[in-house]
Amino acid sequence: MTRGFKINENEKYFRYELAGSPSANMLFTTRRGGVSEGRYSSLNMGYSTCDSKENIYKNRAIVLNDFNFGIDRMTSSDQVHGVELRAVKSCSDDAGECDGLFTDVKNTVLSMYFADCTPLFFYDPVKKAIGLSHAGWRGTVGDIASKSVEFMKQNYGCCAGDIVAVIGPSIGCCCFEVGSEVEAEFREKLKSISVNEYISVKEGRAGKFYINLKAINKSLLRSAGLESENIHVHDVCTSCAKEVFYSYRRDKGDTGRMAALAFIG
């Protein structure tokens, strides 16, 4: 079944809404509306930075307060740019090292952190299961998109045709420049799709390639059985939109983090 989709924005986050699925909450924070200062101004959500833990705690509380949650409702993992996925049964679960979190438990807030990598949101309105995956370029090459769909099928009895996916803000092909070694990995490892159409070169940039991570992940989700109409892309580049997002590449590694949050209300 095709689900209508819209993006609602306020100062602190984008909220992705699916028609007929009011219980599915999927958010991606901006860099605005928090208490952090300097290069982390102002809604830095990530502890893997040099920002003070007190500021990050307050920033997380600012966002969750909109939903009458404390930060004790959040569960996260140690993201390692891999393809390991975990099922979360309680907000007190320690997910360990993994790059995907999934649950069918209400009011358990899944959280992952980003500063250019591609967030993948998943929701099955039939089985009432929701999830997040962190698709950096390594996760994309490892096909974390298809693995996430298979994980939902195995753990929650989902059908691919019922799953709705949102590909959130990430670095665009305008800014994601890589060398020949990374480009070769995409060509060699992603055999299930026509990856060549998502790799381009620019005049005067010999030996450099520009890769469209969002489009690759969408194609991988289609190959995993999702309906094209149920894959929604937030087509904005985190590196270009300096006033809205942190960017690891643009800011040369010293920057804040946005949060992807997903929960069933």
C-alpha distance (Angstrom), angle and dihedral (degrees) to the residues before:
residue distance angle dihedral
M1 . . .
T2 3.80 . .
R3 3.80 114.4 .
G4 3.79 122.6 -151.4
F5 3.78 113.5 -124.3
K6 3.77 138.4 -159.4
I7 3.78 138.4 169.6
N8 3.78 119.0 -132.5
E9 3.80 117.1 -166.7
N10 3.77 132.7 -163.4
E11 3.79 130.0 163.2
K12 3.80 95.1 -82.6
Y13 3.79 105.8 38.2
F14 3.76 151.2 -6.1
R15 3.79 113.8 -113.6
Y16 3.79 119.6 -154.8
E17 3.79 113.2 -149.1
L18 3.79 127.5 -165.4
A19 3.79 119.5 -157.3
G20 3.79 111.1 -112.9
S21 3.82 92.8 12.8
P22 3.81 107.1 88.8
S23 3.81 91.8 154.1
A24 3.82 92.7 62.3
N25 3.80 109.5 92.2
M26 3.80 117.3 -172.0
L27 3.81 120.1 169.0
F28 3.78 137.7 173.1
T29 3.79 115.8 -166.5
T30 3.78 126.9 -136.3
R31 3.80 126.3 -145.7
R32 3.82 91.0 -104.7
G33 3.79 134.5 94.2
G34 3.82 102.1 33.8
V35 3.78 140.2 106.0
S36 3.82 103.4 -112.3
E37 3.78 119.2 113.0
G38 3.78 140.9 -151.8
R39 3.79 116.6 11.6
Y40 3.82 88.8 -5.5
S41 3.79 94.0 55.4
S42 2.86 114.8 176.3
L43 3.84 134.8 -29.5
N44 3.79 100.2 27.5
M45 3.82 107.6 168.6
G46 3.80 101.1 178.1
Y47 3.80 128.3 95.7
S48 3.83 90.3 -163.5
T49 3.81 89.0 82.8
C50 3.79 135.9 77.9
D51 3.80 91.9 -107.5
S52 3.80 115.7 117.2
K53 3.79 116.3 -88.8
E54 3.80 88.8 -131.9
N55 3.80 90.9 60.2
I56 3.80 93.0 47.0
Y57 3.81 91.1 48.5
K58 3.81 90.0 52.0
N59 3.81 91.9 46.9
R60 3.78 92.6 52.5
A61 3.79 90.5 47.5
I62 3.83 90.8 51.0
V63 3.80 90.9 58.5
L64 3.79 98.0 40.8
N65 3.79 92.1 47.2
D66 3.82 87.9 71.2
F67 3.81 86.9 67.5
N68 3.81 96.8 38.7
F69 3.81 91.8 -109.7
G70 3.77 130.3 133.6
I71 3.79 118.8 -140.9
D72 3.80 88.5 -104.9
R73 3.83 85.1 79.5
M74 3.83 90.5 65.3
T75 3.77 124.5 96.3
S76 3.78 124.1 -175.3
S77 3.78 141.2 162.4
D78 3.78 140.9 -135.3
Q79 3.79 100.6 -93.8
V80 3.80 112.4 -142.9
H81 3.83 103.6 171.2
G82 3.79 91.0 -104.9
V83 3.80 136.2 116.1
E84 3.81 102.0 -110.2
L85 3.82 113.8 131.0
R86 3.82 131.8 -163.2
A87 3.79 136.6 -160.1
V88 3.81 112.2 -135.3
K89 3.80 117.7 -149.3
S90 3.79 98.2 172.0
C91 3.79 137.5 17.5
S92 3.81 86.8 -118.8
D93 3.82 92.0 61.6
D94 3.79 116.9 120.6
A95 3.80 102.9 -138.2
G96 3.81 93.7 -171.9
E97 3.79 119.5 -164.3
C98 3.79 110.4 -6.1
D99 3.79 141.9 115.6
G100 3.78 101.4 -140.0
L101 3.82 133.3 55.2
F102 3.81 126.2 -170.7
T103 3.80 135.3 176.3
D104 3.78 144.9 166.1
V105 3.82 92.6 -163.3
K106 3.79 116.5 111.1
N107 3.80 121.4 -118.9
T108 3.80 93.7 12.4
V109 3.80 105.3 130.4
L110 3.79 113.4 -145.8
S111 3.79 112.3 -155.4
M112 3.79 135.6 -171.2
Y113 3.79 130.5 168.6
F114 3.79 131.7 -128.4
A115 3.79 144.8 179.9
D116 3.84 102.7 170.0
C117 3.83 103.4 -24.9
T118 3.80 118.0 111.8
P119 3.83 119.1 -97.5
L120 3.80 115.2 -149.0
F121 3.81 117.3 -161.2
F122 3.81 121.1 -165.7
Y123 3.79 131.9 -169.6
D124 3.78 132.1 172.9
P125 3.83 108.8 -163.2
V126 3.83 91.2 -168.1
K127 3.82 98.9 53.1
K128 3.82 93.3 27.0
A129 3.79 92.9 -129.5
I130 3.79 123.9 144.9
G131 3.78 134.8 -172.7
L132 3.78 151.3 170.1
S133 3.78 132.0 -145.5
H134 3.78 130.4 -170.2
A135 3.81 109.0 -137.5
G136 3.76 110.7 -174.3
W137 3.77 115.2 163.8
R138 3.81 90.8 -82.1
G139 3.79 91.9 49.3
T140 3.78 89.9 47.3
V141 3.82 91.4 51.3
G142 3.81 88.1 48.0
D143 3.83 89.1 53.4
I144 3.78 96.3 -121.6
A145 3.82 85.9 165.4
S146 3.81 94.8 66.8
K147 3.79 91.9 36.7
S148 3.81 88.9 56.3
V149 3.80 91.4 53.8
E150 3.79 91.2 48.8
F151 3.81 90.1 47.9
M152 3.80 90.9 55.7
K153 3.79 90.9 48.7
Q154 3.79 93.1 50.8
N155 3.81 98.6 40.9
Y156 3.81 103.3 35.2
G157 3.79 104.6 20.7
C158 3.80 92.1 -113.2
C159 3.78 125.1 167.0
A160 3.79 115.2 -137.4
G161 3.80 90.8 -132.0
D162 3.81 90.5 61.4
I163 3.81 97.1 49.7
V164 3.80 119.7 101.5
A165 3.81 118.0 -157.8
V166 3.78 132.2 -164.6
I167 3.79 120.2 -162.0
G168 3.78 104.4 -154.9
P169 3.81 134.6 -156.4
S170 3.80 115.9 -50.2
I171 3.76 140.7 143.1
G172 3.79 110.9 -56.7
C173 3.79 130.3 -134.3
C174 3.81 85.6 -104.1
C175 3.82 89.6 70.2
F176 3.82 107.7 19.3
E177 3.78 99.6 97.4
V178 3.81 119.1 171.0
G179 3.77 138.7 173.7
S180 3.78 128.8 -112.4
E181 3.83 95.3 -88.9
V182 3.81 93.5 59.3
E183 3.80 91.9 41.0
A184 3.81 89.3 53.0
E185 3.83 91.3 53.6
F186 3.79 91.1 57.1
R187 3.79 91.9 50.0
E188 3.81 94.5 44.7
K189 3.80 101.2 42.4
L190 3.79 104.9 36.0
K191 3.79 101.4 69.2
S192 3.80 97.2 146.3
I193 3.83 93.9 72.5
S194 3.81 137.9 37.7
V195 3.79 94.0 -100.6
N196 3.81 94.6 172.4
E197 3.79 92.3 78.1
Y198 3.81 90.1 61.0
I199 3.81 95.8 53.4
S200 3.80 121.4 77.5
V201 3.79 140.6 169.3
K202 3.77 130.3 -140.4
E203 3.76 127.6 -138.4
G204 3.77 111.7 -98.2
R205 3.81 94.0 18.0
A206 3.78 101.4 99.0
G207 3.79 113.2 -174.9
K208 3.80 92.8 14.4
F209 3.79 126.8 108.5
Y210 3.80 134.8 -166.2
I211 3.79 117.1 -142.8
N212 3.80 128.1 -162.5
L213 3.81 102.8 -141.8
K214 3.80 94.8 176.9
A215 3.80 93.0 53.7
I216 3.80 92.2 46.4
N217 3.79 91.8 51.7
K218 3.79 91.0 48.0
S219 3.79 90.4 51.7
L220 3.82 90.7 48.6
L221 3.79 90.7 51.4
R222 3.80 89.9 51.0
S223 3.79 90.0 51.2
A224 3.82 88.0 51.4
G225 3.81 90.4 59.2
L226 3.80 105.1 -95.2
E227 3.78 116.7 141.8
S228 3.79 112.0 -110.9
E229 3.82 89.6 -128.4
N230 3.81 89.4 58.1
I231 3.80 95.5 55.5
H232 3.80 110.6 85.7
V233 3.79 123.1 -171.0
H234 3.80 125.6 -157.0
D235 3.77 94.6 -150.0
V236 3.79 103.0 -155.7
C237 3.79 129.6 118.0
T238 3.81 115.5 -128.4
S239 3.80 91.1 -156.4
C240 3.81 94.1 53.3
A241 3.82 97.1 43.0
K242 3.81 96.6 68.6
E243 3.80 95.9 163.1
V244 3.80 92.5 52.8
F245 3.81 107.6 35.4
Y246 3.78 143.2 33.1
S247 3.80 114.5 -122.5
Y248 3.79 124.4 -160.6
R249 3.79 92.7 -160.6
R250 3.81 97.7 42.7
D251 3.82 92.8 45.2
K252 3.82 93.5 43.6
G253 3.79 95.3 -116.7
D254 3.81 98.8 -55.8
T255 3.78 102.5 101.5
G256 3.78 145.1 101.9
R257 3.77 130.1 -93.3
M258 3.77 134.5 -116.1
A259 3.80 119.3 -143.4
A260 3.78 129.2 -131.1
L261 3.80 108.3 -153.1
A262 3.79 127.4 -172.3
F263 3.78 130.5 176.5
I264 3.78 143.0 148.3
G265 3.79 112.4 -119.4
